[in-house]
Amino acid sequence: MLFAILAHSNIHILFNGGNWHSGNTFTTLFCVAIIALLIIQLLKRNVWSRFLLGTLFTFGSLLMFIALLSEYSEFPPGMEASALQLLVAGSLFIGISFLLGGKMLLNGLHNMYA
């Protein structure tokens, strides 16, 4: 659902005078590709789509964790409440996403060679 909302808003921006040579075009195409892979996986139960989505979600979660650590390092020294809240909530959310993406990746690999 989040990818569909992001793709819709980016398409709206691009058709209302947006710059076609910006990151919005790449983001829009990426979101449409993810949505297409999800639809293919729902309809066909294709092993390749499960493997590709697992890879994307796993590496995406890893990149988001690196971004979380970068944001955490910008807080002043000392443990502030907002810094701890960012670290705990972000790590929990990204960790669950990483585990589920890894599970999808491993299931795709297992079904590919089974």
N, C-alpha and C positions, 0 to 999 in steps of 0.2 A: 504494500500500500504506500509506503514511504517513497519507493522508487517511482510509482505512478504519479504521486503528488509532485515530486521534484521534476519529473519529465514534463508534466503539464505546465508547471510554472515557468520552466525554461523555454518551452515552445511558445508560450504566451509572450515572454520577454523578447524572443528572437523575432517573432512576427510583428511585434509592435515597435519596430525601429531598433532592435538590439544589434549588437555587433556579431556577425557570423564568424568572425575570426578570433573569438574569445574562448574562454573556458566553458561557456554555456553550451556551445555546440558539442564539445567532447563529453560533457556531463550528460547532455540529453541523449546522445548516442549510447553512452554507457548504460544509462537507465533503461533505455529501450531494449538493449541487448540482454540485460538482466531479466527484464520482464518476459522477453521472448524465451529465454532459457527456463524460467519458472513455468511458463505455459507448456512448453515442450515436455518438461518433467512431469507435469500433472497429467497430460494426455497420453504420453507414450511410455512413461517410466523408463526413459532412455538412460543407459548407464553413463554415457558421455556427458550428458547434461548434469547429472549428479556429481560427477568428478569435477567438471568445470566450475559449477557453483560452489562446491566444497573448497576448491582452490581459491576462488575469488573471495569467499567469506573468511577463510582462514588468513590469507595474506592481508585482506582489508582490516581484519581485527588486529593483526599484528601492527600494521601501520597506525591504526587508531591508538593502540597502546603506547607507541612511540610518541605520538602527538600528545597524549595525556601526560606522559613524563615531561615533555617539553613545556607544557603549560604549567605543570606543577613546579618546575624549576624557576619559573618567573615570579612565584610568590616570594615575599621577603623571608629571610631566615627565621626559623622558629615555626612552631606548629600552630597555625591559625585554624580557626574552626572551618572557614571556607576552603582552605587548602586540604584539610583532612576529608571534608565532605566530597570535594572533587576527586580525591584519590580513592576513597572507599567506594563511592557510587559508580565512578567511571570504571574502576577495576572490576567491580562486580558485573556490570553490564557488558563490558568488553570481554571479560573472562568467559561469561556464558556464551557469548557470540563466538568466541574462539573455539570453545569446546564443541559446540554444535556444528560449526563449520568443519572442524577436524573430524568429527564423527561422520559427517556427510562425505568428506574426502576419502576417509578409510572405507566406508561402505561402497563408494564408487569404485575404488581400487579393488576391493574384494570381489565385487560383482563382475568386474571386467575380466578377472582371471579365474572365475569360478565356472 
